[in-house]
Amino acid sequence: MPALASVVTVPSDRFQYEPPAAAQKARRILVKPNLGYPVGPPATVSLAVLGEVIRGLQAHCPKAEIFIVEGVCSKVAFETIMAKLGVYQLLGDRVHLLNADELELVEYPNRSPNPVRFKTMWAPRLLQEVDCCLSVSAFKRTQLKGAPLISASLKNLYGLFPRAKYKARSASSRGQLHRPSVPLVLQDVYHTLGPYFAGGVVDCTHKFVSRNWQPDRGDSVSLGQVIFGDDLLAVDRAACQAGQEAVPDYVTALEGQC
């Protein structure tokens, strides 16, 4: 985590997005929202928060091309999910929607000196063809193997990995990224794709709480805040504090490696 990481926490009804410096100079920007399921917020990021991110980018970077890129984790078709969640209304001449599962892929090196499982990972080539990438996530707590799993801006990057390469028992999910555990694989994800991301936004208007592993079925807890900044780990730590959740071990471990 950068020593001077900047994080802002604001009430949801006052959220006005100011992009990090890297985005303000960009001509091509990739926005990765958490929209992988045909279920509205807080299982997915709210259209209000995603729309404000797009508006803020357009205000600071009026000539930039913006690519909203998501890979769903559902048997429901990508186009059906995006229509149900209202994403198409955000599109325009310079705002495009792309299915991560249909993009050209390249193999990215894991920059960690001690990879957990993956020495390289496959993800869209587009990540290295834009000037700036941003993660826009929901804030969620599920249960895996009896332990809580916090999903925020870093876990949101799972949707960029192709299901065709990372599926396990279910072709609609990325089961390979759950072995040996999600918190451990997230360390590989951070050292592989993290360097491409100039910032994150976590929609803490409501916290999603699942009784089990299911990331699209659970309860909503009102928090009324949005957290954003120029570092994924710092943003996720602040989101946990706002959401009254313990900071995940994977965040603490990654902070110690930076």
TIMAR-663700 format. One line per 8 residues: number of its first residue (from 0); their letters; for each residue x, y negated, z negated of C-alpha. Coordinates in steps of 0.1 Angstrom, whole numbers. Example, Ala and Ser with C-alpha at 12.3 -4.5 7.8 and 13.67 -1.06 7.14 Angstrom:
2
0	AS	123 45 -78 ~ 137 11 -71;
***
This chain:
258
0	MPALASVV	0 0 0 ~ 14 -34 9 ~ 25 -54 -21 ~ 5 -84 -9 ~ -26 -65 2 ~ -56 -88 3 ~ -91 -75 -8 ~ -123 -95 -11;
8	TVPSDRFQ	-154 -83 -29 ~ -186 -103 -22 ~ -224 -98 -28 ~ -239 -81 2 ~ -263 -110 9 ~ -233 -134 12 ~ -211 -112 33 ~ -193 -131 60;
16	YEPPAAAQ	-166 -111 76 ~ -132 -127 82 ~ -109 -103 101 ~ -73 -97 90 ~ -46 -116 108 ~ -38 -87 131 ~ -74 -87 144 ~ -75 -125 149;
24	KARRILVK	-48 -123 175 ~ -61 -92 192 ~ -76 -89 227 ~ -88 -53 223 ~ -102 -41 189 ~ -114 -7 179 ~ -141 -5 152 ~ -146 29 136;
32	PNLGYPVG	-180 29 117 ~ -194 56 95 ~ -224 66 117 ~ -219 104 120 ~ -254 115 109 ~ -290 108 120 ~ -297 93 86 ~ -297 56 76;
40	PPATVSLA	-278 39 48 ~ -263 47 24 ~ -255 80 41 ~ -242 59 69 ~ -230 23 71 ~ -258 -3 73 ~ -265 -21 105 ~ -264 -54 86;
48	VLGEVIRG	-228 -48 75 ~ -216 -34 109 ~ -234 -63 127 ~ -217 -89 105 ~ -183 -73 112 ~ -190 -75 149 ~ -202 -111 145 ~ -171 -121 125;
56	LQAHCPKA	-148 -105 151 ~ -166 -124 179 ~ -163 -157 160 ~ -126 -153 154 ~ -117 -135 186 ~ -142 -147 213 ~ -123 -132 242 ~ -116 -98 226;
64	EIFIVEGV	-131 -66 239 ~ -146 -46 209 ~ -149 -8 211 ~ -172 8 185 ~ -159 44 183 ~ -175 72 164 ~ -175 110 165 ~ -207 124 149;
72	CSKVAFET	-208 154 125 ~ -243 168 134 ~ -261 191 157 ~ -280 160 168 ~ -266 144 200 ~ -244 113 198 ~ -268 91 218 ~ -298 101 197;
80	IMAKLGVY	-280 93 165 ~ -268 59 178 ~ -303 50 190 ~ -319 60 157 ~ -295 39 137 ~ -300 9 160 ~ -264 6 172 ~ -273 -2 208;
88	QLLGDRVH	-287 -36 198 ~ -251 -46 188 ~ -237 -40 223 ~ -230 -67 249 ~ -206 -77 276 ~ -176 -74 254 ~ -189 -49 228 ~ -189 -12 239;
96	LLNADELE	-199 21 222 ~ -178 52 228 ~ -181 88 217 ~ -148 98 202 ~ -154 134 212 ~ -154 124 249 ~ -123 102 249 ~ -89 112 262;
104	LVEYPNRS	-68 127 234 ~ -31 125 225 ~ -11 142 198 ~ -1 118 170 ~ 29 125 148 ~ 24 127 110 ~ 49 102 96 ~ 49 117 62;
112	PNPVRFKT	83 132 52 ~ 63 161 37 ~ 31 169 57 ~ 5 189 38 ~ -8 209 67 ~ -6 190 100 ~ 27 179 114 ~ 8 163 143;
120	MWAPRLLQ	-29 156 148 ~ -50 150 179 ~ -71 118 182 ~ -82 94 210 ~ -55 78 230 ~ -74 45 227 ~ -61 40 192 ~ -27 32 207;
128	EVDCCLSV	-41 12 236 ~ -59 -15 214 ~ -43 -43 194 ~ -61 -36 162 ~ -82 -8 145 ~ -107 -14 117 ~ -126 11 95 ~ -161 2 85;
136	SAFKRTQL	-175 28 61 ~ -203 37 37 ~ -194 45 1 ~ -202 81 -8 ~ -197 107 -36 ~ -202 143 -27 ~ -191 175 -45 ~ -165 199 -30;
144	KGAPLISA	-154 230 -49 ~ -169 216 -81 ~ -150 183 -79 ~ -162 149 -68 ~ -150 136 -34 ~ -151 99 -27 ~ -156 89 9 ~ -148 53 19;
152	SLKNLYGL	-126 37 46 ~ -99 64 47 ~ -122 94 48 ~ -142 76 75 ~ -113 83 99 ~ -123 120 100 ~ -148 110 128 ~ -120 102 152;
160	FPRAKYKA	-107 138 153 ~ -122 160 181 ~ -146 187 169 ~ -134 209 197 ~ -100 212 181 ~ -109 210 144 ~ -141 230 142 ~ -143 260 120;
168	RSASSRGQ	-175 280 114 ~ -197 252 127 ~ -191 236 161 ~ -208 204 148 ~ -183 197 121 ~ -145 196 115 ~ -140 225 91 ~ -103 227 98;
176	LHRPSVPL	-99 194 81 ~ -113 208 49 ~ -84 233 44 ~ -67 236 20 ~ -88 207 7 ~ -101 173 19 ~ -80 153 -6 ~ -48 170 6;
184	VLQDVYHT	-56 167 43 ~ -65 130 38 ~ -28 125 30 ~ -20 138 65 ~ -47 117 80 ~ -33 85 63 ~ 3 91 75 ~ -9 100 110;
192	LGPYFAGG	-36 74 118 ~ -34 50 89 ~ -6 29 105 ~ -29 20 134 ~ -55 4 110 ~ -52 -32 101 ~ -80 -32 76 ~ -112 -18 63;
200	VVDCTHKF	-147 -27 52 ~ -167 -6 27 ~ -204 -11 25 ~ -212 -9 -12 ~ -247 -24 -9 ~ -257 11 -21 ~ -237 41 -32 ~ -246 74 -18;
208	VSRNWQPD	-246 102 -44 ~ -250 139 -33 ~ -257 167 -57 ~ -235 190 -36 ~ -213 189 -5 ~ -240 176 18 ~ -229 141 30 ~ -264 132 44;
216	RGDSVSLG	-287 143 16 ~ -286 126 -17 ~ -296 96 -38 ~ -291 59 -35 ~ -276 37 -63 ~ -278 0 -58 ~ -244 -19 -60 ~ -251 -49 -39;
224	QVIFGDDL	-215 -56 -28 ~ -193 -54 3 ~ -155 -49 0 ~ -131 -57 28 ~ -94 -63 33 ~ -62 -56 52 ~ -53 -23 36 ~ -73 9 35;
232	LAVDRAAC	-60 22 2 ~ -65 -12 -15 ~ -100 -15 -2 ~ -109 20 -13 ~ -95 14 -48 ~ -116 -18 -51 ~ -147 1 -38 ~ -143 27 -65;
240	QAGQEAVP	-140 0 -91 ~ -171 -17 -78 ~ -190 16 -76 ~ -179 27 -111 ~ -161 57 -98 ~ -127 71 -108 ~ -100 62 -82 ~ -95 95 -62;
248	DYVTALEG	-62 114 -67 ~ -55 111 -30 ~ -55 73 -32 ~ -32 73 -62 ~ -9 99 -45 ~ -7 79 -13 ~ -1 46 -31 ~ 29 63 -47;
256	QC	42 74 -13 ~ 41 39 2;
***
